[in-house]
């Protein structure tokens, strides 16, 4: 982040999900607020519901749930129809910046005609886009706390997750 830029965080939404269906419905609420060009960072442990959240998000735009799968092994999936284009990234298995650079990541991230969803953001990537941070925490086997924050332009770094207590 440029030293002169102020890092702004605005709390937007806080939810309790009692089922995968609740999680998908919460994602649809965020989909109403996100604009083309925005980036959504999904944070949470394994099994927290990040991909379930993406399914609901995409479903809002008419993309069938069955088409949305975790890109853990392929790094990126593209979902689109006549209304929307969504790039879904999963950086869990990446160990270096060159791995995403080689795949043309900046062309995708700079696409102002698409929404970008990123799971396991752990690379130091400088971007100038609006960022939404979705933090999903296990409360019990089926219950989740989902907190969504909106940030202005900032850099994506290994340890930039806000404290959403």
C-alpha positions as CSV (number, residue, x, y, z in Angstrom):
1,X,0.0,0.0,0.0
2,X,1.2,3.5,-0.8
3,X,2.2,5.2,2.5
4,X,0.1,8.2,1.5
5,X,-3.1,6.2,1.0
6,X,-5.3,5.8,4.0
7,X,-6.5,2.3,4.7
8,X,-10.2,2.5,5.2
9,X,-12.4,-0.2,6.6
10,X,-16.1,0.1,6.8
11,X,-18.1,-2.6,8.6
12,X,-21.0,-3.5,6.3
13,X,-22.8,-6.7,7.4
14,X,-22.7,-9.4,10.1
15,X,-24.7,-12.6,10.0
16,X,-25.2,-16.0,11.6
17,X,-25.7,-18.8,9.2
18,X,-27.4,-22.0,10.5
19,X,-27.1,-24.0,7.2
20,X,-25.5,-24.0,3.8
21,X,-28.7,-22.5,2.4
22,X,-28.4,-19.6,4.9
23,X,-24.8,-19.1,3.7
24,X,-25.9,-19.0,0.1
25,X,-28.6,-16.4,0.9
26,X,-26.1,-14.2,2.7
27,X,-23.9,-14.4,-0.3
28,X,-26.8,-13.2,-2.5
29,X,-27.1,-10.1,-0.2
30,X,-23.5,-9.3,-0.9
31,X,-24.0,-9.9,-4.6
32,X,-26.6,-7.0,-4.6
33,X,-23.9,-4.6,-3.4
34,X,-20.8,-5.7,-5.4
35,X,-20.1,-3.9,-8.7
36,X,-18.3,-5.1,-11.8
37,X,-14.5,-4.7,-11.2
38,X,-14.7,-5.4,-7.5
39,X,-12.8,-8.1,-5.7
40,X,-14.2,-10.3,-2.9
41,X,-11.7,-12.0,-0.6
42,X,-13.1,-15.0,1.2
43,X,-11.4,-16.0,4.4
44,X,-12.0,-19.0,6.7
45,X,-10.7,-22.4,7.7
46,X,-11.1,-25.5,5.6
47,X,-14.8,-26.4,5.5
48,X,-16.0,-23.0,6.7
49,X,-18.2,-22.6,3.6
50,X,-16.2,-20.3,1.3
51,X,-17.1,-22.3,-1.9
52,X,-20.8,-22.6,-0.6
53,X,-20.7,-18.8,-0.3
54,X,-19.4,-18.5,-3.9
55,X,-22.2,-20.8,-5.1
56,X,-24.8,-18.5,-3.6
57,X,-23.1,-15.4,-4.9
58,X,-23.0,-16.8,-8.5
59,X,-26.6,-18.1,-8.2
60,X,-27.7,-14.5,-7.6
61,X,-26.5,-13.8,-11.2
62,X,-28.2,-16.8,-12.7
63,X,-25.2,-19.1,-12.7
64,X,-26.3,-22.6,-11.7
65,X,-25.0,-23.9,-8.4
66,X,-23.7,-27.1,-10.1
67,X,-21.4,-25.1,-12.3
68,X,-19.6,-23.6,-9.3
69,X,-16.8,-25.8,-7.9
70,X,-13.7,-25.1,-5.9
71,X,-10.7,-24.1,-8.0
72,X,-8.3,-25.6,-5.5
73,X,-6.4,-27.7,-8.1
74,X,-6.8,-25.5,-11.1
75,X,-6.3,-22.1,-9.4
76,X,-9.1,-20.3,-11.3
77,X,-12.6,-21.0,-12.6
78,X,-14.6,-18.7,-14.8
79,X,-18.3,-18.5,-14.5
80,X,-20.3,-16.5,-17.0
81,X,-23.6,-16.0,-18.7
82,X,-25.1,-13.2,-20.7
83,X,-25.4,-11.0,-17.5
84,X,-22.1,-11.5,-15.7
85,X,-18.6,-12.8,-15.7
86,X,-17.0,-14.0,-12.4
87,X,-13.4,-15.1,-11.9
88,X,-13.1,-17.5,-8.9
89,X,-9.5,-17.9,-7.6
90,X,-8.1,-20.2,-5.0
91,X,-4.5,-19.5,-3.9
92,X,-4.2,-22.2,-1.3
93,X,-1.8,-24.4,-3.2
94,X,0.3,-21.6,-4.6
95,X,3.7,-21.0,-3.2
96,X,5.0,-18.1,-5.3
97,X,3.7,-15.0,-7.1
98,X,5.1,-16.2,-10.4
99,X,2.6,-19.0,-10.5
100,X,-0.3,-16.6,-10.8
101,X,1.7,-14.1,-12.9
102,X,2.4,-16.8,-15.5
103,X,-1.3,-17.6,-15.8
104,X,-2.1,-13.9,-16.7
105,X,-3.5,-13.0,-13.3
106,X,-3.2,-9.3,-13.9
107,X,-5.3,-9.4,-17.0
108,X,-8.1,-11.1,-15.0
109,X,-7.8,-8.9,-12.0
110,X,-7.8,-5.7,-14.1
111,X,-11.0,-6.8,-15.9
112,X,-13.5,-4.1,-15.0
113,X,-16.2,-6.2,-16.6
114,X,-16.0,-9.1,-14.1
115,X,-16.2,-9.7,-10.4
116,X,-13.2,-11.4,-8.8
117,X,-13.6,-13.9,-5.9
118,X,-10.4,-15.0,-4.2
119,X,-10.1,-17.8,-1.6
120,X,-6.9,-18.2,0.4
121,X,-5.5,-14.9,-0.5
122,X,-1.8,-15.2,0.6
123,X,0.2,-13.5,-2.0
124,X,1.4,-9.9,-2.1
125,X,-0.6,-8.4,-5.0
126,X,-0.9,-4.7,-5.6
127,X,-4.3,-3.8,-7.0
128,X,-6.4,-0.6,-7.3
129,X,-9.9,-2.0,-6.9
130,X,-12.7,-2.0,-4.4
131,X,-12.3,-4.9,-2.0
132,X,-14.9,-6.8,0.0
133,X,-13.6,-9.1,2.7
134,X,-15.8,-12.0,3.8
135,X,-14.7,-13.8,6.9
136,X,-16.5,-17.1,7.7
137,X,-15.9,-18.6,11.1
138,X,-17.1,-22.0,12.4
139,X,-19.4,-21.7,15.5
140,X,-20.5,-25.3,15.4
141,X,-20.9,-28.1,12.9
142,X,-23.6,-26.2,10.9
143,X,-23.5,-22.7,12.4
144,X,-21.2,-20.0,11.0
145,X,-20.5,-16.4,11.8
146,X,-20.1,-14.4,8.5
147,X,-18.8,-10.9,8.6
148,X,-18.5,-8.8,5.5
149,X,-16.5,-5.6,5.3
150,X,-15.9,-3.2,2.5
151,X,-12.5,-1.6,2.0
152,X,-11.4,1.0,-0.4
153,X,-8.4,0.5,-2.6
154,X,-5.6,-1.3,-0.9
155,X,-2.9,-4.0,-1.5
156,X,-3.6,-7.6,-1.0
157,X,-0.9,-9.0,1.2
158,X,-0.1,-12.2,3.1
159,X,-1.4,-10.7,6.4
160,X,-3.8,-7.9,5.7
161,X,-7.0,-9.5,7.0
162,X,-8.8,-7.1,9.3
163,X,-9.6,-8.1,12.8
164,X,-13.3,-8.8,12.5
165,X,-14.0,-9.3,16.2
